[in-house]
């Protein structure tokens, strides 16, 4: 399982970016059409990072599921430490 190399959090915007690898983003895809989760991909369709807008339980679960399906570890503490901030 690949772990994030960096996690940036903006509490005021209630947003986070979970970075898995450095590289050139060639495509950003919507992970969840009804919410605010997107993934940046490189030339080989590898996930470079996952952006989460909103710390509600459903949004975080969608991001976590997307990461898990691709063999990526998603920070468990996003929900616990930031959801009530």
RARA-V703786 format. One record per run of one state. SS is the DSSP state (H for helix, E for strand, L for the rest). FROM is the first residue (numbers start at 1). TO is the last residue. If there is no record, write none. Layout:
{{SS & FROM & TO} {SS & FROM & TO}}
This chain:
{{L & 1 & 1} {E & 2 & 2} {L & 3 & 5} {E & 6 & 10} {L & 11 & 14} {E & 15 & 19} {L & 20 & 26} {E & 27 & 32} {L & 33 & 36} {E & 37 & 41} {L & 42 & 46} {E & 47 & 53} {L & 54 & 56} {H & 57 & 69} {L & 70 & 71} {E & 72 & 72} {L & 73 & 76} {H & 77 & 82} {L & 83 & 85}}
